[in-house]
Amino acid sequence: MITGPPRRVRDLEDRRVERLAEDLTPELRERGQLLVHVDELDDIDRWRRAARRAVRRLGWHVRTGISGSVAWAVVEDWPQAGDRCTMPALTLATRAILDPPPRLRG
């Protein structure tokens, strides 16, 4: 039988994710996205789990990923109705991360 980490380790990790989710929630609520250089993170997977937890608590859907040296979280259904003016900025920023321009060979 294969088992995961001991319960105390899982509980400690869950508390770390919870604390980080609480820290990430305000910016995700306000901006609908997060961008962080991977060198600034202790644990990329923990950061992604925390971002997903934070957004789900807000009742939204999120995508997380890593592009080059940047970890990102983008709320799929943000902004709320009536906030259309912020959508172009979100779309441009997201596309710049997810669809970087091709490199030219010289």
C-alpha positions as CSV (number, residue, x, y, z in Angstrom):
1,M,0.0,0.0,0.0
2,I,1.3,3.4,-1.0
3,T,0.7,6.2,1.4
4,G,1.3,10.0,1.2
5,P,3.2,12.1,3.8
6,P,2.3,11.7,7.4
7,R,-0.8,13.6,8.6
8,R,1.2,16.2,10.5
9,V,3.2,17.0,7.4
10,R,0.0,17.4,5.4
11,D,-1.5,19.6,8.0
12,L,1.5,21.8,8.1
13,E,1.5,22.2,4.3
14,D,-2.2,22.9,4.4
15,R,-1.6,25.7,6.9
16,R,1.1,27.2,4.7
17,V,-1.1,27.1,1.7
18,E,-3.9,28.7,3.7
19,R,-1.8,31.5,4.9
20,L,-0.5,32.2,1.5
21,A,-4.0,32.1,0.0
22,E,-5.1,34.7,2.5
23,D,-2.1,36.9,1.4
24,L,-2.9,36.5,-2.4
25,T,-6.7,37.0,-2.2
26,P,-6.7,40.9,-2.1
27,E,-4.7,41.3,-5.3
28,L,-6.5,38.5,-7.1
29,R,-9.8,40.2,-6.1
30,E,-8.6,43.6,-7.2
31,R,-6.6,42.8,-10.4
32,G,-7.7,39.3,-11.5
33,Q,-4.2,38.2,-12.0
34,L,-0.8,37.6,-10.3
35,L,2.6,37.5,-11.8
36,V,5.7,36.5,-9.7
37,H,9.2,35.8,-10.7
38,V,9.9,32.1,-9.7
39,D,13.1,33.1,-7.9
40,E,10.9,35.0,-5.4
41,L,9.0,31.8,-4.5
42,D,10.0,29.3,-1.9
43,D,7.8,26.6,-3.5
44,I,6.1,27.1,-6.9
45,D,3.6,24.3,-6.4
46,R,2.5,25.8,-3.0
47,W,2.1,29.2,-4.6
48,R,-0.1,27.8,-7.4
49,R,-2.2,25.8,-4.9
50,A,-2.7,28.9,-2.8
51,A,-3.7,31.0,-5.8
52,R,-6.2,28.4,-6.8
53,R,-7.6,28.2,-3.3
54,A,-7.9,32.0,-3.0
55,V,-9.8,32.3,-6.3
56,R,-12.1,29.4,-5.6
57,R,-13.1,31.0,-2.3
58,L,-14.1,34.1,-4.3
59,G,-16.3,31.9,-6.4
60,W,-14.3,32.3,-9.6
61,H,-12.3,30.0,-11.9
62,V,-8.6,30.3,-12.2
63,R,-5.7,29.1,-14.4
64,T,-2.2,28.9,-13.0
65,G,1.1,28.2,-14.7
66,I,4.7,29.0,-15.3
67,S,6.0,30.7,-18.4
68,G,9.8,31.0,-18.5
69,S,10.8,32.5,-15.2
70,V,7.3,33.8,-14.3
71,A,4.6,32.1,-12.3
72,W,1.1,33.4,-13.0
73,A,-2.5,33.1,-11.9
74,V,-5.3,34.4,-14.1
75,V,-8.9,34.6,-13.0
76,E,-10.9,33.2,-16.0
77,D,-14.2,35.0,-15.1
78,W,-12.9,38.3,-13.8
79,P,-13.9,41.1,-13.9
80,Q,-17.4,41.0,-12.7
81,A,-20.2,42.4,-14.9
82,G,-19.9,46.2,-15.1
83,D,-16.1,46.3,-14.9
84,R,-15.6,46.0,-18.6
85,C,-13.1,48.9,-18.7
86,T,-10.4,46.7,-16.9
87,M,-10.8,43.8,-19.3
88,P,-8.5,45.1,-22.1
89,A,-5.6,45.5,-19.6
90,L,-6.1,42.0,-18.2
91,T,-6.3,40.5,-21.7
92,L,-3.1,42.3,-22.9
93,A,-1.2,41.3,-19.8
94,T,-2.3,37.7,-19.9
95,R,-1.6,37.4,-23.6
96,A,1.9,38.8,-23.1
97,I,2.6,36.0,-20.6
98,L,0.8,33.1,-22.2
99,D,1.6,34.0,-25.9
100,P,5.0,35.7,-26.0
101,P,6.1,37.0,-29.4
102,P,8.3,34.6,-31.4
103,R,12.0,35.1,-31.2
104,L,13.6,36.4,-34.3
105,R,16.7,34.6,-35.5
106,G,19.4,36.8,-37.0
